[in-house]
Amino acid sequence: MGETKLAAALKPFCEKLRSVVENGSDISVITHLDADGITSGSIIATALIRAGAKCSVRTVSDMNPSVIERMKADDRDFYVITDLGGGMAANFSKALKDRWVVIDHHQIPEQEMLTDDAGQVMNAWKYGIDGGVEVPAGGMAYMVASALDRKNRDLSCMAVVSAVGDRQDQGDKKSFIGLNKEILETAKGLGLVNVDLDIMLTGRETRPLHEALAFTSFPYIDGLTWNRDNCHSLLKNAGIKMKENGRWRVPAEFSQEEKSAILDAVAKFVVTSSKTSAAVIDDLVGYVYTLAGEDKRSQLRDAREFSTLLNACGRIGRSGVGIAICMGDRDAMLTAGEEISAQYRTTLRSYISTIFSEKWRVTDDGKMAFVNGDGLVAEDMLGAVSSLLSGSPTLAGRLVFVRALSQDGTYKFSSRKALGCTSSANLGLIMRHCAEAAKGTGGGHSAAAGCRIPSPALDDFITCVRSSANDPKFSAS
Ligand code: C5P
């Protein structure tokens, strides 16, 4: 039903884009700097360039009035905004007249759905599609790209990367649902992506097994996560053959039988741990998505690793590298991307250990945890920090809110529902409501959202969040 409505809306939307391209317009794609932002911006830019457009891509950490001012000053002929700008249609129209479209999946106010007479907002929710789990911005950009030209169906594999990057693998055992599933079928049908049920280790294609286990933070296993030595001895003692011909074997190279032995070893370890629930073993097994066209042992072969690399590029201020990779660059760009992702992991690791060692940084009442990242966490890394914290056993079950003071004097917040959280609160609605009440901007999804507020409003904002979390007006459905 939603997809029929979407198909109908895609026609005039693509006609608009075609005419912009035919006019020889200079197009600027403005996108978010996370994995979904980088993939969606790259997908639509690739499609536009293939259609003959002059087009560049730029990433920003969020859409706000100063970004819109810069767009206006830039004075390009046309703007395609991806993975950003929900609820800001009126601001775009005011600044850019009719020279813009948005392709997005974040929930938008009903008002914006009803007033989009010119069809400039291509947003999943408008067509009854749940943009939180059924399609990310990368999938929406792919729908536009493939409607522009069927040949762009080869970009379906990038939409798969965006879906795992946005944690939309929310079906049983990390499968895809809704439109993501359909796009995946296309990618499978074209031989671009293989799907298997497997142990989901970080670095499936690239890391020695014990390192992959140590680097896996979803689920977080106390005593193993980030503890390479423990992982090594656990696997060695379980008789797992970790090396072959003097070379470490990577998880993707182990047989089914060996994988069962690995899982058994981890399960036995978890049983002895007081901090980790036995259920994590279940969480370790799920569908993995392999990009068949990428080299074995490359960070781009496993879709989750690919998305992590893109996220790292964006968060560390090197989005251009991620965009180049998405648009087909390999060699030097891939090497740069790999270095960036190593640096990113080191930085994250030091943030998390500082947060837990400096106790004053966490205010936790058992239901909500407020984490103060002031002077520590770079604002572009906030989302990654809150995602990681939401998988930590220490904060299990909570609504987690992480903040950092930006250089411009505003506070940026990132919030997540932690593992095992049963709260029915919709974080996206809460962030939008409380940020707006504080004269800031915010939004997002039920389980992951963010905002930016002026610093004097901090206390009122926190009070608002605390009361809204228990207010049925802001519950998930
Ligand atoms: O920045 P963070 O990763 O915490 O964002 C979580 C989700 O909330 C993302 O999907 C992001 O695009 C969305 N968000 C938003 N408006 C903001 C900040 C974040 O819609 N001001």
Residues whose N, C-alpha, C, O or C-beta is under 5 A from the ligand:
A	BS01	C5P	D62 D83 H106 G383 F413 S414 S415 T441 G442 G443 G444 H445 A448 A449 G450 C451 R452
